Amino acid sequence: MNEAPAGLRATYRLQLTSEFGFEAARSLVPYLRDLGISHVYLSPSLQARTGSTHGYDQTDPSRLSEALGGEAAFGRLADEAHGAGMGVVLDVVPNHMAADDENRFWHDRRLREQFFDIDRVSGRHRRFFDIDDLAAIRQEDPEVFEATHGFVLRLMREGVLDGLRVDHPDGLADPGRYLHRLREGGAERVWVEKILSAGEDLRDWPVSGTVGYEFLNDVCALFVDPTGEPELTALWERVSGDRRPFGEWAHEAKREQATGVFTPELERLARLLDPDESVWRERLVDAVSRLPVYRTYVDAAAGGVDEADRRVIEQSGMDPEIAARLLLEQESPKEFVTRFQQTTPAIMAKGVEDTAFYRYGRLLALNDVGGDPSRFGISVDQFHQGNLKRAERFPEGLLTTMTHDAKRSADVRARIGALAGVAGEWTERVERWMELSEGLRSEQGAPDDTERYFIFQTLAGAWPIESERVDAYLEKALRETKRTTNWVEQNTEWEDAVKRFTRQLVGDETFLADFEPFVERLTGLGRRAALGQVALKLTSPGIPDIYQGDELEFRALVDPDNRRPVDWDLRQAQLGRLMGGGQLGADGYKLWLISRLLGLRARRPEPFSGSYEPLDAGPGTCAFLRGDDVLTVVQVRDEDGELSDGPGGRWRDVLSGQERSFAGRTAVTQAVGKLGVAVFERL
């Protein structure tokens, strides 16, 4: 039995690869300990397909990946972490495995039919989203669950692992029952990768919470200036020539997915209702496109319908007869209800996140996993309400600002979000750049205006950036948009023209003379917002999660850009300098802030498991007490405000070391200093 780790304080996500395996992760344990991390959080580490770059295409869940170093190296990593007083969290993948002969469950015909969800009529298997070589697993079968989870649960019971992150539980037949089995098997600490739509609450599952997408989007929206909405909306409508709200873009994209790549899934659903599937196909397409959440959780076997499911189905506007079947008010095969609920998450993910998010470009900072681009921003009061709900229901839920699945890194998102605060100037610049770059477009018109606007926002958020990284990103973004090219029918001529346009644009001295001074100022605004988001992540109710490398300024785009190798030597040197009393430059502010605040959480853990009390400091400042001993003040916008009900007693600024009291009214600018952030501990 390994020594129990210290209390849960902060997780740090590592993306393991054959070039960066268990031994490399072990070498970072001292650095992560010194940074203040309590739990090393590993990407999928069980045996995967030969050459796998991510581990989500597993072939053998009963052993650790040989490419990452195997069982012995993993044991050394776990021992090193536990010896440093840290825990180990593992990302597990219950929904699918590789459809590959390396996978004995797939290779053996008898096991294939037991372990995987095979359509008896067509012979096609249920996929992970639209990926043919990832086959969905029947975790509802107890023997399948034991075969795919026995090894990991043994590691949990033996104390080798201290927590699990469950990938995409919405693809399972019964996520709630699956999670209860995990708890019964010894998994006491579990986080689920569950994407919650607007107004949706996490179910009362035996979990510690989600992986934090809802916090990511809340804290980003908090820093988006609402006064910029009319200007940026008008600009987007002029550029796109389209006045539709985001909801219509999303609905259109979901219909495209339901009638395109997911046709086999819809045909299978229709055959469950009538052998002549054409009778139901269009009605089902409409139903899956209208559902406003990833899925419902109706228990067809037990006959249970949660009120939340009833409400969302009835309000969706879907075909009444289909709604009645889903609500168990009209008899239909139980398999229909189950399969419908397993199909909608894939259509939502591919339709909204991987299509509409690339088409609708009003403000790209809002287009991230679990986000709602129609919600331009949120107020301080709305942010407090989200924190109060998390404190009450899931106080150990993860809080993240960046993941391996994020469309943009936290720093890029913060910088693009800051455009809302300079909306008038941004509009003028974009119109100027449109005129200036007109001659760089191809004879066919590539890129079109919406693509150009997408490029301008991307460059503003990620600048400076290497041309090869931009090329790779644009190729992926264009294909995800599915307008002028796509993954199946690639219009490489158009793609090459867009890449050529961008390279010529950033090499144009006239453009750069106008662009770079603007980005320099935007960088300051974005950095301030990013630091504010980090401070809130590290002091709000929940457990802060840091993505690899994100403790220094990290400008990254969607994967694989955000999974590129990290300069660990630089980060270790910077932390060593900080611990030795040295000063860091502006690109090290985040590391400095994280180190100070994780040190506070280690030194005084009680307030962070205590109450959350919002304080009134005006609409432009987010202030709150944790317990009675920690005070956070973050200036969301550069406007005057007062801390009108400041706590009594003496306090020390965790960042500057200065002491003060909060007698009477206190101007926010006096509390936060030049970075707009302050955290105090009671003396």
C-alpha positions, -999 to 999 in steps of 0.1 A, spaced: 0 0 0 14 34 -10 15 63 15 -17 84 13 -11 116 -6 -16 151 9 -50 168 6 -64 176 -27 -51 211 -36 -44 213 -73 -40 189 -103 -15 192 -132 -24 176 -165 5 158 -184 1 146 -220 20 114 -222 35 102 -255 62 77 -265 87 106 -264 74 118 -230 65 87 -210 63 76 -173 100 82 -167 99 118 -181 68 125 -160 86 111 -129 115 135 -134 90 164 -131 76 154 -97 101 176 -77 92 206 -100 54 200 -96 58 196 -58 77 229 -56 51 246 -77 25 235 -52 7 207 -71 -9 180 -50 -19 155 -78 -2 146 -111 -30 141 -136 -21 117 -165 -35 113 -199 -47 78 -208 -19 54 -200 -33 19 -207 -21 -2 -237 -31 16 -269 -27 10 -306 8 8 -319 20 43 -327 -8 60 -307 -1 97 -300 -28 102 -274 -38 69 -257 -76 72 -264 -74 43 -289 -68 15 -263 -64 -21 -272 -58 -37 -238 -72 -21 -206 -56 -48 -184 -21 -34 -186 -1 -2 -187 12 11 -220 45 -4 -231 52 27 -253 50 49 -222 73 26 -202 52 -2 -189 42 -13 -154 76 -9 -138 81 27 -150 46 36 -140 52 21 -105 83 43 -102 63 74 -112 36 66 -86 62 59 -59 80 92 -67 47 111 -65 36 95 -33 70 100 -17 67 137 -24 33 137 -7 14 139 -41 -13 118 -56 -18 104 -91 -50 108 -112 -55 88 -144 -77 96 -174 -98 65 -182 -117 58 -215 -148 37 -209 -167 46 -240 -146 31 -268 -116 10 -278 -96 6 -310 -113 -14 -337 -81 -31 -344 -67 -67 -346 -43 -57 -318 -73 -56 -296 -83 -92 -287 -118 -82 -278 -122 -69 -314 -102 -96 -331 -122 -125 -316 -156 -126 -333 -174 -139 -302 -159 -113 -279 -165 -85 -305 -203 -92 -304 -203 -92 -266 -180 -62 -260 -191 -38 -288 -224 -24 -299 -229 -40 -333 -259 -32 -355 -273 -67 -364 -288 -54 -397 -260 -33 -412 -231 -50 -394 -217 -14 -387 -206 -8 -351 -215 23 -330 -185 46 -333 -169 72 -311 -184 103 -327 -177 98 -364 -144 79 -361 -148 45 -377 -117 29 -361 -129 36 -325 -157 12 -315 -181 19 -287 -181 -5 -257 -211 -21 -240 -203 -11 -204 -238 -20 -194 -227 -57 -195 -211 -65 -161 -186 -89 -176 -175 -61 -201 -172 -36 -172 -151 -60 -152 -128 -69 -181 -122 -32 -190 -120 -18 -154 -107 -46 -132 -71 -35 -136 -76 2 -130 -99 -4 -100 -72 -27 -85 -47 2 -88 -73 24 -70 -78 -1 -42 -41 -6 -37 -35 31 -35 -14 33 -67 -40 56 -82 -58 83 -62 -84 94 -86 -99 89 -121 -110 113 -148 -137 96 -169 -137 105 -206 -170 110 -224 -195 92 -201 -224 105 -222 -217 78 -248 -225 50 -224 -259 33 -222 -264 43 -185 -237 67 -172 -253 69 -137 -252 31 -132 -216 30 -147 -204 56 -122 -221 37 -93 -202 6 -103 -169 26 -103 -177 38 -67 -186 2 -56 -153 -10 -72 -132 14 -50 -131 46 -70 -138 72 -44 -126 102 -63 -139 106 -99 -143 135 -122 -165 133 -154 -159 149 -187 -195 161 -189 -204 191 -210 -232 210 -194 -254 232 -216 -268 266 -205 -290 261 -174 -282 224 -171 -270 209 -138 -248 179 -132 -268 149 -121 -265 136 -86 -239 110 -95 -213 96 -71 -186 119 -85 -164 148 -73 -176 169 -101 -168 177 -138 -135 185 -153 -143 221 -153 -155 233 -188 -184 253 -172 -159 273 -151 -136 278 -181 -165 294 -200 -178 314 -170 -145 329 -161 -137 338 -197 -172 354 -202 -167 374 -170 -139 393 -186 -158 401 -218 -169 437 -217 -207 438 -224 -205 473 -238 -187 458 -268 -216 435 -278 -235 459 -302 -204 469 -320 -190 434 -324 -224 420 -334 -228 446 -361 -193 440 -374 -199 402 -375 -232 407 -394 -215 429 -420 -186 405 -424 -207 374 -427 -237 389 -443 -258 368 -419 -280 382 -391 -290 348 -376 -284 342 -339 -260 315 -329 -287 290 -321 -298 289 -357 -262 282 -368 -260 254 -343 -293 239 -354 -283 240 -390 -249 223 -383 -265 196 -362 -290 188 -390 -261 185 -415 -244 160 -392 -276 140 -387 -283 138 -424 -246 132 -433 -220 114 -414 -244 101 -388 -269 87 -413 -262 51 -402 -270 59 -366 -303 76 -375 -312 47 -398 -306 23 -369 -328 43 -346 -356 44 -373 -355 6 -378 -361 2 -341 -395 19 -346 -404 5 -380 -386 -20 -404 -392 6 -431 -368 31 -416 -378 59 -441 -410 63 -421 -392 78 -391 -359 90 -405 -367 127 -411 -387 130 -378 -357 116 -359 -333 140 -377 -354 169 -365 -356 155 -330 -319 150 -325 -312 184 -340 -336 202 -316 -324 187 -284 -306 216 -266 -285 194 -243 -259 167 -250 -283 140 -238 -310 130 -215 -308 102 -189 -342 84 -190 -339 50 -175 -359 28 -199 -352 -4 -180 -365 9 -146 -391 31 -161 -378 63 -145 -380 98 -160 -362 126 -142 -380 160 -141 -351 177 -158 -353 152 -187 -391 157 -190 -386 195 -191 -359 195 -217 -377 171 -240 -411 188 -238 -395 223 -244 -373 211 -273 -402 213 -298 -394 179 -312 -420 156 -328 -447 149 -300 -447 111 -308 -410 108 -305 -411 129 -273 -438 105 -259 -416 75 -266 -385 91 -250 -406 100 -219 -419 64 -217 -455 76 -222 -459 56 -254 -446 20 -258 -415 15 -278 -384 -7 -276 -362 1 -246 -333 0 -270 -347 29 -289 -346 52 -258 -311 40 -249 -297 44 -284 -313 78 -290 -296 91 -258 -263 77 -269 -266 93 -304 -274 129 -295 -240 136 -278 -221 128 -309 -243 150 -331 -241 178 -306 -203 176 -304 -196 173 -341 -224 197 -351 -218 225 -325 -182 223 -313 -166 210 -345 -187 228 -370 -208 258 -358 -180 270 -335 -158 273 -366 -185 291 -386 -198 316 -362 -171 342 -355 -186 371 -336 -160 367 -308 -139 335 -310 -130 336 -273 -165 324 -266 -163 294 -289 -148 268 -266 -157 234 -254 -190 237 -234 -194 273 -244 -223 293 -257 -213 320 -282 -248 335 -279 -239 345 -243 -217 375 -250 -206 378 -214 -217 374 -178 -220 397 -148 -201 395 -116 -233 384 -99 -238 356 -124 -202 344 -118 -209 344 -80 -240 323 -85 -221 297 -104 -195 295 -77 -221 293 -50 -237 263 -68 -204 246 -72 -195 252 -35 -228 236 -25 -230 206 -48 -195 197 -59 -168 215 -38 -141 192 -52 -150 197 -89 -121 207 -111 -117 243 -122 -98 247 -155 -90 274 -180 -73 252 -205 -74 215 -215 -60 193 -242 -94 196 -260 -96 234 -258 -100 253 -291 -75 280 -278 -52 283 -249 -63 304 -219 -39 332 -229 -51 333 -265 -88 333 -253 -81 361 -228 -65 383 -255 -93 377 -280 -119 383 -253 -103 417 -245 -113 428 -280 -148 435 -265 -133 463 -244 -119 480 -275 -147 471 -299 -147 505 -317 -110 505 -324 -111 468 -334 -139 475 -359 -119 503 -375 -88 481 -377 -107 452 -392 -123 474 -419 -88 488 -427 -73 453 -429 -101 441 -451 -93 469 -476 -55 464 -473 -57 426 -479 -82 426 -507 -54 422 -533 -39 392 -515 -70 370 -522 -69 344 -549 -88 347 -582 -114 323 -567 -119 347 -537 -100 327 -511 -102 335 -483 -138 348 -482 -147 376 -457 -157 353 -428 -124 334 -432 -104 367 -432 -122 378 -400 -114 344 -385 -77 349 -395 -76 384 -380 -89 373 -347 -66 343 -346 -35 364 -354 -45 390 -328 -49 363 -301 -18 342 -309 8 367 -322 37 362 -326 33 328 -341 53 307 -366 39 304 -401 39 266 -401 17 265 -369 -7 289 -386 -8 268 -417 -16 236 -398 -43 254 -378 -60 270 -408 -61 237 -426 -79 221 -396 -102 251 -391 -112 253 -427 -121 216 -428 -140 218 -396 -160 247 -409 -171 225 -438 -180 255 -460 -152 258 -487 -135 225 -479 -139 195 -455 -122 164 -443 -139 141 -468 -138 162 -500 -107 183 -494 -104 215 -516 -67 218 -513 -66 246 -539 -87 267 -516 -68 257 -485 -35 265 -501 -48 299 -512 -59 307 -476 -25 297 -462 -7 318 -489 -29 348 -481 -20 346 -444 17 342 -451 17 372 -474 -4 392 -450 20 388 -421 49 396 -444 33 428 -455 50 458 -439 20 481 -443 -2 456 -425 23 450 -398 28 487 -392 -8 489 -383 -13 455 -367 16 451 -343 11 483 -323 -25 473 -318 -16 438 -307 10 452 -283 -17 471 -265 -41 441 -267 -14 419 -252 -14 440 -221 -52 439 -218 -52 401 -224 -24 394 -199 -43 413 -172 -75 393 -180 -55 360 -180 -40 368 -146 -74 376 -132 -88 343 -145 -59 324 -129 -65 341 -96 -101 332 -97 -94 297 -106 -70 293 -77 -93 307 -51 -129 299 -62 -148 268 -49 -133 237 -64 -99 223 -73 -77 242 -97 -64 222 -127 -33 234 -146 -25 222 -181 10 213 -189 31 243 -196 4 268 -189 21 282 -159 41 304 -182 26 325 -210 13 299 -234 -2 310 -268 -16 278 -284 -44 269 -308 -64 237 -310 -47 203 -309 -22 193 -320 -8 228 -315 -17 228 -278 0 194 -273 34 203 -287 64 196 -266 69 218 -235 102 235 -226 105 220 -191 140 233 -185 128 269 -189 99 264 -165 121 247 -139 147 275 -142 120 302 -138 105 285 -107 140 281 -92 147 318 -98 114 327 -82 120 305 -52 155 320 -48 140 355 -45 145 366 -81 121 385 -102 104 373 -134 94 393 -165 59 399 -178 57 364 -194 64 349 -160 36 367 -141 14 336 -143 40 313 -128 46 339 -100 9 341 -93 3 303 -93 33 297 -70 21 323 -45 -15 312 -45 -8 274 -44 15 282 -15 -14 299 3 -36 269 -4 -9 246 11 -3 268 41 -40 275 49 -62 248 34 -92 254 57 -106 285 40 -107 267 7 -129 239 20 -150 266 38 -177 290 28 -179 313 -2 -192 348 5 -195 373 -24 -187 409 -15 -201 440 -32 -173 459 -50 -193 473 -80 -201 457 -114 -164 458 -125 -148 439 -97 -152 403 -85 -145 401 -47 -153 373 -22 -143 357 11 -132 321 14 -140 309 50 -132 339 71 -95 341 63 -89 346 26 -101 376 6 -99 377 -32 -103 409 -52 -101 409 -90 -107 439 -112 -127 425 -142 -128 459 -160 -108 490 -156 -134 511 -139 -139 527 -105 -153 506 -77 -154 503 -39 -152 474 -15 -181 487 5 -184 459 31 -148 449 36 -139 426 64 -124 438 97 -91 429 111 -55 430 97 -47 413 64 -15 405 44 -14 407 6 -2 373 -5 14 387 -36 32 418 -23 36 409 14 22 443 25 -2 445 55 -34 465 57 -69 467 71 -102 472 53 -119 497 76 -149 514 60 -150 518 22 -119 508 2 -113 518 -34 -106 488 -56 -77 504 -72 -60 508 -38 -65 471 -31 -54 454 -64 -24 474 -77 -13 475 -113 -22 439 -123 -58 442 -112 -54 412 -88 -50 408 -51 -55 380 -26 -52 386 12 -49 363 42 -61 373 76 -33 378 102 
